[in-house]
Amino acid sequence: MVAEIIDGKKLALQLRDSVARHVDVLVNDHKIMPGLAVIIVGDDPASHIYVNNKKKLSAKAGIRSFVHALPKGASQDEVLKLVQALNKDKKVHGILVQLPLPKQIDANTVLRAIDPAKDVDGLHTENMGRLMMGLPGLVPCTPLGCIALIKSVQKNLTGLHAVVVGRSNLVGKPMVHLLLRENCTVTVCHSRSHQLAHMTRQADILIVAAGKKGLVSVDGVKPGAIVIDVGINRAATGEITGDVDFKSVSEVAGYITPVPGGVGPMTIACLLGNTVAAACRQHELTVPHLG
């Protein structure tokens, strides 16, 4: 068996096109231009690349972007004051704080300060709670993108066994609740799990988000499984790899995402989708289906 590649770039382009069409409706019919504000603190090169990419793709979708770059030595109070100003700014419908933040700033405090209605990263405790309770809200972008990737090859997930490797607030935990919404049976593994390969080999759907290169190899994958690799690991040579041994796993999996070109593009596309959803909710308009 040779796995079919799930093309995240292609699916992300389709989603961004859908977002752009709905932005046109908001602008032309309701005179609303969605606005996304991004806060970046410091000079981390990777973070600046991500922010510039988000700015470029926002513009292509017709979303106005506001980038606020603060120096590495910025205080937590400075960041919080900026967040409060953006919370009140009616031109801004979504606020994203680029992580990681410098050590003098507590990320949780900053994320809690964002108006939940503008929390397009879906990381505010209110939005996390709404996700857990099955209520409408803004959902973290990476897990949302993973679900879209999975459903591009398997529409009905009811009864399937999903194994999530990783328990972060950013991916693992929200991923579990999105899978439960799809009526999956869900198992969570993490750094202290015993017999990891035995656990992952039971998965019909395997999502790996642990941040460890080559963590899952061919002996940990069920033949025909859908494998979603969220990991991004950069070698000293500059090569980017995931948490899954792509070459060996491709020989047994049914479907697999590449790294790069899989989950990453979908994360940004879902961020733009969340911005449109936030703009609609703030103006008491129906949130469109962007699939």
BELKA-V414262 format. One record per residue. N is the residue number from 1. RES is the residue in three letters. BURIAL is b if it has 9 or more other ideal C-beta (glycine too) atoms within 8 Angstrom, else e. D_CENTER is the distance of its C-alpha to the mean C-alpha in Angstrom with 1 decimal. Layout:
<<N,RES,BURIAL,D_CENTER> <N,RES,BURIAL,D_CENTER>>
This chain:
<<1,MET,e,29.5> <2,VAL,e,27.2> <3,ALA,b,23.6> <4,GLU,e,22.3> <5,ILE,e,19.4> <6,ILE,b,16.4> <7,ASP,e,16.0> <8,GLY,b,12.4> <9,LYS,e,14.2> <10,LYS,e,16.4> <11,LEU,b,14.0> <12,ALA,b,11.9> <13,LEU,b,15.4> <14,GLN,e,16.4> <15,LEU,b,13.6> <16,ARG,b,14.3> <17,ASP,e,17.9> <18,SER,b,17.5> <19,VAL,b,15.9> <20,ALA,b,18.9> <21,ARG,e,21.4> <22,HIS,b,20.4> <23,VAL,b,20.5> <24,ASP,b,24.0> <25,VAL,b,25.0> <26,LEU,b,23.9> <27,VAL,b,25.8> <28,ASN,e,28.8> <29,ASP,e,29.4> <30,HIS,b,28.2> <31,LYS,e,28.5> <32,ILE,e,25.0> <33,MET,b,23.0> <34,PRO,b,19.4> <35,GLY,b,18.8> <36,LEU,b,15.8> <37,ALA,b,16.9> <38,VAL,b,15.4> <39,ILE,b,17.1> <40,ILE,b,17.6> <41,VAL,b,20.2> <42,GLY,b,22.1> <43,ASP,e,22.5> <44,ASP,e,20.0> <45,PRO,e,20.0> <46,ALA,e,16.6> <47,SER,b,15.1> <48,HIS,b,17.5> <49,ILE,e,16.5> <50,TYR,b,12.9> <51,VAL,b,14.3> <52,ASN,e,16.9> <53,ASN,b,14.7> <54,LYS,b,12.7> <55,LYS,b,16.3> <56,LYS,e,17.7> <57,LEU,b,15.3> <58,SER,b,15.6> <59,ALA,b,19.3> <60,LYS,e,19.3> <61,ALA,b,17.8> <62,GLY,b,20.4> <63,ILE,b,18.3> <64,ARG,b,20.2> <65,SER,b,18.5> <66,PHE,b,20.1> <67,VAL,b,19.4> <68,HIS,b,21.1> <69,ALA,e,21.8> <70,LEU,b,23.7> <71,PRO,e,25.8> <72,LYS,e,25.0> <73,GLY,e,27.7> <74,ALA,b,26.4> <75,SER,e,27.1> <76,GLN,b,24.9> <77,ASP,e,27.2> <78,GLU,b,26.6> <79,VAL,b,22.8> <80,LEU,b,23.4> <81,LYS,e,26.0> <82,LEU,b,23.7> <83,VAL,b,21.1> <84,GLN,b,24.0> <85,ALA,e,25.3> <86,LEU,b,22.0> <87,ASN,b,21.9> <88,LYS,e,25.3> <89,ASP,b,24.8> <90,LYS,e,25.0> <91,LYS,e,23.7> <92,VAL,b,20.3> <93,HIS,b,18.1> <94,GLY,b,14.8> <95,ILE,b,14.6> <96,LEU,b,12.1> <97,VAL,b,13.5> <98,GLN,b,12.6> <99,LEU,e,12.7> <100,PRO,e,14.9> <101,LEU,b,17.9> <102,PRO,b,21.5> <103,LYS,e,23.3> <104,GLN,e,25.3> <105,ILE,b,22.4> <106,ASP,e,21.0> <107,ALA,b,17.2> <108,ASN,e,17.6> <109,THR,b,20.5> <110,VAL,b,18.7> <111,LEU,b,15.7> <112,ARG,e,18.3> <113,ALA,b,20.2> <114,ILE,b,17.8> <115,ASP,e,19.0> <116,PRO,b,16.8> <117,ALA,e,17.4> <118,LYS,b,15.8> <119,ASP,b,12.9> <120,VAL,b,10.1> <121,ASP,b,7.6> <122,GLY,b,9.0> <123,LEU,b,10.5> <124,HIS,b,14.1> <125,THR,e,16.3> <126,GLU,b,17.4> <127,ASN,b,14.1> <128,MET,b,13.5> <129,GLY,e,17.1> <130,ARG,b,16.8> <131,LEU,b,14.2> <132,MET,e,16.6> <133,MET,e,19.5> <134,GLY,e,18.2> <135,LEU,e,18.6> <136,PRO,e,17.0> <137,GLY,b,14.5> <138,LEU,b,11.3> <139,VAL,b,8.4> <140,PRO,b,5.3> <141,CYS,b,2.7> <142,THR,b,1.6> <143,PRO,b,5.1> <144,LEU,b,5.9> <145,GLY,b,5.7> <146,CYS,b,7.6> <147,ILE,b,10.0> <148,ALA,b,10.7> <149,LEU,b,11.6> <150,ILE,b,13.7> <151,LYS,b,15.4> <152,SER,e,16.3> <153,VAL,b,18.7> <154,GLN,b,19.5> <155,LYS,e,19.7> <156,ASN,e,21.2> <157,LEU,b,19.7> <158,THR,e,22.4> <159,GLY,e,24.1> <160,LEU,b,22.1> <161,HIS,b,21.5> <162,ALA,b,18.0> <163,VAL,b,17.8> <164,VAL,b,14.8> <165,VAL,b,15.6> <166,GLY,b,14.2> <167,ARG,e,14.3> <168,SER,e,12.2> <169,ASN,e,11.2> <170,LEU,e,7.7> <171,VAL,b,7.2> <172,GLY,b,10.8> <173,LYS,b,12.2> <174,PRO,b,10.0> <175,MET,b,9.7> <176,VAL,b,13.5> <177,HIS,b,14.0> <178,LEU,b,12.1> <179,LEU,b,14.4> <180,LEU,b,17.3> <181,ARG,e,16.9> <182,GLU,b,17.5> <183,ASN,e,20.6> <184,CYS,b,19.6> <185,THR,e,21.5> <186,VAL,b,19.1> <187,THR,b,20.0> <188,VAL,b,18.2> <189,CYS,b,19.4> <190,HIS,b,19.1> <191,SER,e,21.2> <192,ARG,e,24.2> <193,SER,e,24.2> <194,HIS,e,27.5> <195,GLN,e,27.9> <196,LEU,b,24.3> <197,ALA,b,25.3> <198,HIS,e,27.3> <199,MET,b,24.4> <200,THR,b,21.9> <201,ARG,b,24.8> <202,GLN,b,24.9> <203,ALA,b,21.5> <204,ASP,e,21.4> <205,ILE,b,17.6> <206,LEU,b,16.4> <207,ILE,b,12.9> <208,VAL,b,13.5> <209,ALA,b,11.4> <210,ALA,b,14.5> <211,GLY,e,14.8> <212,LYS,e,18.2> <213,LYS,b,19.5> <214,GLY,b,21.1> <215,LEU,b,20.6> <216,VAL,b,20.9> <217,SER,b,23.8> <218,VAL,b,25.8> <219,ASP,e,27.6> <220,GLY,b,24.5> <221,VAL,b,23.5> <222,LYS,b,25.2> <223,PRO,e,26.7> <224,GLY,e,24.9> <225,ALA,b,21.6> <226,ILE,b,18.2> <227,VAL,b,16.4> <228,ILE,b,12.6> <229,ASP,b,12.5> <230,VAL,b,9.4> <231,GLY,b,12.0> <232,ILE,b,13.0> <233,ASN,b,16.6> <234,ARG,e,19.0> <235,ALA,b,22.7> <236,ALA,e,25.7> <237,THR,e,26.4> <238,GLY,e,23.1> <239,GLU,e,22.0> <240,ILE,b,18.3> <241,THR,b,17.8> <242,GLY,b,15.5> <243,ASP,b,16.3> <244,VAL,b,18.2> <245,ASP,b,21.6> <246,PHE,b,20.9> <247,LYS,e,24.5> <248,SER,b,26.0> <249,VAL,b,23.3> <250,SER,b,23.5> <251,GLU,b,27.1> <252,VAL,b,26.4> <253,ALA,b,23.0> <254,GLY,b,23.0> <255,TYR,b,19.7> <256,ILE,b,17.4> <257,THR,b,14.5> <258,PRO,b,15.8> <259,VAL,b,14.6> <260,PRO,e,14.3> <261,GLY,b,13.8> <262,GLY,b,11.6> <263,VAL,b,7.9> <264,GLY,b,7.8> <265,PRO,b,9.3> <266,MET,b,7.2> <267,THR,b,4.1> <268,ILE,b,7.1> <269,ALA,b,8.8> <270,CYS,b,6.8> <271,LEU,b,7.3> <272,LEU,b,10.8> <273,GLY,b,11.1> <274,ASN,b,10.4> <275,THR,b,13.0> <276,VAL,b,15.4> <277,ALA,b,15.1> <278,ALA,b,15.8> <279,ALA,b,18.7> <280,CYS,b,20.1> <281,ARG,b,20.2> <282,GLN,b,21.7> <283,HIS,e,24.4> <284,GLU,e,24.9> <285,LEU,b,24.0> <286,THR,e,22.7> <287,VAL,e,18.9> <288,PRO,b,18.9> <289,HIS,e,17.4> <290,LEU,b,15.3> <291,GLY,e,15.2>>
